[in-house]
């Protein structure tokens, strides 16, 4: 769900781990989504969670989608596949993000 009701309900929850899928991960532009309504929900979920795990296939790495969520450094771990561009992965590692390739 989206909107005020969804955001209000997220204030009541805290998670040890968040697994979030995004449409773009870029070292400079950060985490992004195609849906602007989703961005605020993702931001709040990130704020309410201790460990942020981003699940994204190689097509999302180095990509910037329409609506910004937050900086790339908000991610603790990025789980991706082995086809991800090595230079993009190196840049994310340099930001201190753990990369898991499956």
C-alpha positions as CSV (number, residue, x, y, z in Angstrom):
1,X,0.0,0.0,0.0
2,X,1.0,3.6,-0.4
3,X,0.1,6.9,1.2
4,X,-0.4,8.4,4.6
5,X,-2.0,5.4,6.2
6,X,0.9,3.1,5.2
7,X,3.5,5.6,6.4
8,X,1.8,6.0,9.7
9,X,1.6,2.3,10.3
10,X,5.4,2.0,9.6
11,X,6.1,4.2,12.6
12,X,4.9,1.4,14.8
13,X,7.3,-1.2,13.6
14,X,11.0,-1.9,13.9
15,X,12.9,-4.6,12.1
16,X,16.2,-6.3,12.6
17,X,16.5,-6.9,8.9
18,X,14.9,-5.3,5.9
19,X,15.1,-7.0,2.5
20,X,14.2,-4.4,-0.2
21,X,14.1,-4.6,-3.9
22,X,14.9,-1.4,-5.8
23,X,14.9,-0.4,-9.5
24,X,18.3,1.4,-9.4
25,X,21.5,1.4,-7.4
26,X,24.1,4.0,-8.3
27,X,27.2,5.1,-6.3
28,X,26.4,8.8,-6.8
29,X,22.6,8.9,-7.1
30,X,21.9,6.1,-4.6
31,X,18.9,3.8,-4.4
32,X,15.9,4.6,-6.6
33,X,12.6,3.4,-7.8
34,X,10.3,4.0,-10.8
35,X,7.3,4.7,-8.6
36,X,7.4,7.9,-6.7
37,X,4.6,6.7,-4.3
38,X,7.0,3.8,-3.3
39,X,9.9,6.1,-2.5
40,X,8.5,7.4,0.8
41,X,7.5,3.9,2.0
42,X,11.0,2.6,1.2
43,X,12.6,5.5,3.1
44,X,10.5,4.9,6.2
45,X,11.2,1.2,6.0
46,X,14.9,1.9,5.9
47,X,14.7,4.3,8.8
48,X,12.8,1.7,10.9
49,X,15.3,-1.2,10.2
50,X,18.7,-2.1,11.7
51,X,20.2,-3.9,8.8
52,X,19.4,-3.0,5.2
53,X,19.7,-5.8,2.6
54,X,19.1,-4.8,-1.0
55,X,18.2,-7.5,-3.5
56,X,18.9,-6.5,-7.1
57,X,19.9,-8.3,-10.2
58,X,22.7,-7.0,-12.4
59,X,20.4,-4.8,-14.5
60,X,19.7,-2.6,-11.5
61,X,23.4,-2.0,-10.6
62,X,24.7,1.3,-12.0
63,X,21.1,2.4,-13.0
64,X,19.2,5.4,-11.8
65,X,15.4,5.2,-11.8
66,X,12.8,8.0,-11.7
67,X,12.4,8.6,-7.9
68,X,15.2,8.8,-5.4
69,X,14.9,6.7,-2.2
70,X,18.2,7.5,-0.4
71,X,22.0,7.3,-0.7
72,X,23.6,4.0,-1.6
73,X,25.4,4.0,1.7
74,X,22.1,3.3,3.4
75,X,22.5,-0.3,2.2
76,X,24.5,-2.7,4.4
77,X,24.4,-5.6,2.0
78,X,23.6,-5.9,-1.7
79,X,22.7,-9.3,-3.0
80,X,23.0,-9.5,-6.8
81,X,24.0,-12.0,-9.4
82,X,27.4,-12.7,-11.0
83,X,26.6,-10.7,-14.1
84,X,27.0,-7.3,-12.3
85,X,29.5,-4.9,-13.8
86,X,32.8,-5.3,-11.9
87,X,33.5,-1.5,-11.9
88,X,30.1,-0.7,-10.4
89,X,30.5,-3.5,-7.8
90,X,34.0,-2.0,-6.9
91,X,32.5,1.4,-6.4
92,X,29.8,0.1,-4.1
93,X,32.4,-1.9,-2.1
94,X,34.4,1.3,-1.8
95,X,31.4,2.9,-0.1
96,X,31.6,0.1,2.5
97,X,28.7,-1.9,1.3
98,X,29.1,-5.7,1.5
99,X,28.3,-7.4,-1.9
100,X,27.0,-10.9,-2.1
101,X,26.9,-12.5,-5.6
102,X,24.8,-15.5,-6.1
